[in-house]
Amino acid sequence: MSDGSPPAPARRGTPRTADRSAVVVGGGLAGVTAALALADAGVRVTLLEGRPRLGGLAFSFRRGSLTVDNGQHVYLRCCTAYRWFLDRIEATALAPLQDRLDVPVVDVAKPEGRRLGRLRRDPLPVPLHLGRSLAAYPHLSLAERAAVGRAALALKGLDPADPALDGQDFGSWLAAHGQSARAVEALWDLVGVATLNAVAGDASLGLAAMVFKTGLLSDPGAADIGWARVPLGELHDRLARRALDSAGVRTEVRTRVTSVSVNGNGAWSVQVPGGNLETDAVVLAVPHREAHDLLPPGALDAPERLLRIGTAPILNVHVVYDRPVLARPFLAALGTPVQWVFDRTHASGLRTGQYLALSQSAAQDEIDTPVAELRERYLPELERLIPGTRAAVVEDFFVTRERTATFAPAPGVGRLRPGARTKAPGLYLAGAWTATGWPATMESAVRSGVSAADAALSALGRPRPRHLFEFEEAA
Ligand SMILES: Cc1cc2nc3c(=O)[nH]c(=O)nc-3n(C[C@H](O)[C@H](O)[C@H](O)COP(=O)(O)OP(=O)(O)OC[C@H]3O[C@@H](n4cnc5c(N)ncnc54)[C@H](O)[C@@H]3O)c2cc1C
């Protein structure tokens, strides 16, 4: 932790051959990744984070005896960069993957009662791995299931990197490929809203194709789900901090950078309250609006484009019951405003009863709704969805609101996302919002951090660390 005094400036007049330095601004997953990668290559790194902790948008806080995540986070087996990151911070065992994709989907729309379906895979090659599950999926008619199969095959033929796809919306593509409103609700949006943070009609076809192709059609195990069995802060703050310390990174929290400028001699100056740091390279790993405000003139051709990247909210509704109410680790819901429900009991440290978190993505309509109103809306919905809650006593009810949880994956967003390199030598960009090809996820953040470090290392003349995450060759 910072003692409140400004970080000591990096040594001036450093010989520019050997002892290279970099400052990484922002201690989210992108910044932590960039800092680790640079330090592993022998660069002297200072990481500056404005808040009192690392982890950015994926963090935990205390509420009485509970440790609460600001929002449920999951990843998929195909998130190879985030899995590399977990390995690098020695956290893999704390955020394991399912052996095999298995998502219970409960529909409560019909008056005659709840209906359980499952999205799961068989140990078969793509696309047969999902064939049996789709064929038996009770939330769609036979004709709808057949149409889903045809649309999935059509998706397989799309190139997510094709700029023409970026400008189209996924909803129109689904309609043009014979998908009923019900198929969109019960399958495409069930997965897409949680991964893209937008309904199909509001999502770029390029990003949606990327998610569905990679997750469902690249490898049989690609969509197996992983999540932290401990608070997110344990991974993204404590263990990340330990890895940074042992890599020799100097980490300063509560240190907000106010400006970044280049000196006449090509060195960079990073301004923090009460001091400044001189360095060879700067990685700006802050959200896109903050990056816009920190970019020096001329660093991007059209910096105002960053301000045209929208944001999208995620709401989490947290309910603590006095007794166990749900036997599964999570479920997805249909026919109710509830989207996904996760059991947080163990991870939060709750000793008796059960703690459920409802993860509500694309929550534009509810992000400012008062807690009392959300309570009135969601407790009865949980009673419809999870019968065990009907006799249980609610011991605590609260919400966490992330108004700018992700960038909005709207059609056209792809051409607004810059890459890691700027026009200013020595200045690099990282963040889930940069041009990684992925939606705003932990995977995108880690990939962006690796790309920024790669770009900086090649300019600094440092070899890439051997164990750094390797990008796959494009097919
Ligand atoms: C509720 C919620 C649920 C989510 N669910 C999932 C999920 O299930 N799966 C998934 O993969 N992703 C999920 N995400 C998205 C994921 O958390 C983000 O994409 C990822 O964490 C972004 O990391 P980042 O490093 O790019 O940015 P950030 O996490 O935003 O980090 C940027 C950091 O920069 C710091 N900063 C800003 N300005 C300055 C400054 N001037 N000086 C110093 N520091 C500064 C900020 O304090 C912050 O720590 C979710 C996000 C939320 C909010």
The ligand as a MOL file (V3000), in Angstrom:
LIG
                    3D

  0  0  0     0  0            999 V3000
M  V30 BEGIN CTAB
M  V30 COUNTS 53 58 0 0 0
M  V30 BEGIN ATOM
M  V30 1 C -20.3540 -6.2590 -12.5590 0
M  V30 2 C -19.3980 -6.7550 -13.6260 0
M  V30 3 C -19.4770 -8.0590 -14.0730 0
M  V30 4 C -18.6000 -8.5170 -15.0530 0
M  V30 5 N -18.6480 -9.8280 -15.4180 0
M  V30 6 C -17.6670 -10.3140 -16.2020 0
M  V30 7 C -17.5930 -11.7080 -16.4370 0
M  V30 8 O -18.4010 -12.5050 -15.9620 0
M  V30 9 N -16.5690 -12.1700 -17.2090 0
M  V30 10 C -15.6370 -11.3270 -17.7460 0
M  V30 11 O -14.7070 -11.8160 -18.4100 0
M  V30 12 N -15.6990 -9.9890 -17.5480 0
M  V30 13 C -16.6790 -9.4630 -16.7890 0
M  V30 14 N -16.7300 -8.1270 -16.5470 0
M  V30 15 C -15.8100 -7.2330 -17.2730 0
M  V30 16 C -14.4080 -7.2180 -16.6700 0
M  V30 17 O -14.4750 -6.9920 -15.2750 0
M  V30 18 C -13.6250 -6.0680 -17.3190 0
M  V30 19 O -13.6850 -6.1660 -18.7260 0
M  V30 20 C -12.1650 -6.0510 -16.9250 0
M  V30 21 O -11.9950 -6.2300 -15.5420 0
M  V30 22 C -11.5680 -4.6980 -17.3590 0
M  V30 23 O -10.2130 -4.6150 -16.9740 0
M  V30 24 P -9.3350 -3.3780 -17.4280 0
M  V30 25 O -8.0110 -3.5340 -16.8040 0
M  V30 26 O -9.4050 -3.2480 -18.9030 0
M  V30 27 O -10.0650 -2.0610 -16.8950 0
M  V30 28 P -10.4530 -1.6060 -15.4230 0
M  V30 29 O -10.8070 -2.7890 -14.6110 0
M  V30 30 O -11.4620 -0.5240 -15.5950 0
M  V30 31 O -9.1010 -0.9910 -14.8220 0
M  V30 32 C -8.6990 0.3280 -15.0400 0
M  V30 33 C -8.0220 0.8290 -13.7810 0
M  V30 34 O -7.4730 2.1300 -14.0310 0
M  V30 35 C -7.6000 2.8870 -12.8380 0
M  V30 36 N -7.4880 4.2930 -13.2130 0
M  V30 37 C -8.3440 5.0300 -13.9620 0
M  V30 38 N -7.8550 6.2860 -14.1260 0
M  V30 39 C -6.6590 6.3160 -13.4750 0
M  V30 40 C -5.6760 7.3270 -13.3090 0
M  V30 41 N -5.8170 8.5560 -13.8310 0
M  V30 42 N -4.5630 7.0350 -12.5870 0
M  V30 43 C -4.3910 5.7930 -12.0380 0
M  V30 44 N -5.3110 4.8000 -12.1790 0
M  V30 45 C -6.4220 5.0560 -12.8870 0
M  V30 46 C -8.9770 2.4820 -12.3190 0
M  V30 47 O -9.1040 2.8050 -10.9540 0
M  V30 48 C -8.9750 0.9840 -12.6050 0
M  V30 49 O -8.4750 0.2440 -11.5160 0
M  V30 50 C -17.6340 -7.6320 -15.6090 0
M  V30 51 C -17.5580 -6.3130 -15.1630 0
M  V30 52 C -18.4200 -5.8760 -14.1820 0
M  V30 53 C -18.2830 -4.4530 -13.6930 0
M  V30 END ATOM
M  V30 BEGIN BOND
M  V30 1 1 1 2
M  V30 2 1 2 3
M  V30 3 2 2 52
M  V30 4 2 3 4
M  V30 5 1 4 5
M  V30 6 1 4 50
M  V30 7 2 5 6
M  V30 8 1 6 7
M  V30 9 1 6 13
M  V30 10 2 7 8
M  V30 11 1 7 9
M  V30 12 1 9 10
M  V30 13 2 10 11
M  V30 14 1 10 12
M  V30 15 2 12 13
M  V30 16 1 13 14
M  V30 17 1 14 15
M  V30 18 1 14 50
M  V30 19 1 15 16
M  V30 20 1 16 17
M  V30 21 1 16 18
M  V30 22 1 18 19
M  V30 23 1 18 20
M  V30 24 1 20 21
M  V30 25 1 20 22
M  V30 26 1 22 23
M  V30 27 1 23 24
M  V30 28 2 24 25
M  V30 29 1 24 26
M  V30 30 1 24 27
M  V30 31 1 27 28
M  V30 32 2 28 29
M  V30 33 1 28 30
M  V30 34 1 28 31
M  V30 35 1 31 32
M  V30 36 1 32 33
M  V30 37 1 33 34
M  V30 38 1 33 48
M  V30 39 1 34 35
M  V30 40 1 35 36
M  V30 41 1 35 46
M  V30 42 1 36 37
M  V30 43 1 36 45
M  V30 44 2 37 38
M  V30 45 1 38 39
M  V30 46 1 39 40
M  V30 47 2 39 45
M  V30 48 1 40 41
M  V30 49 2 40 42
M  V30 50 1 42 43
M  V30 51 2 43 44
M  V30 52 1 44 45
M  V30 53 1 46 47
M  V30 54 1 46 48
M  V30 55 1 48 49
M  V30 56 2 50 51
M  V30 57 1 51 52
M  V30 58 1 52 53
M  V30 END BOND
M  V30 END CTAB
M  END
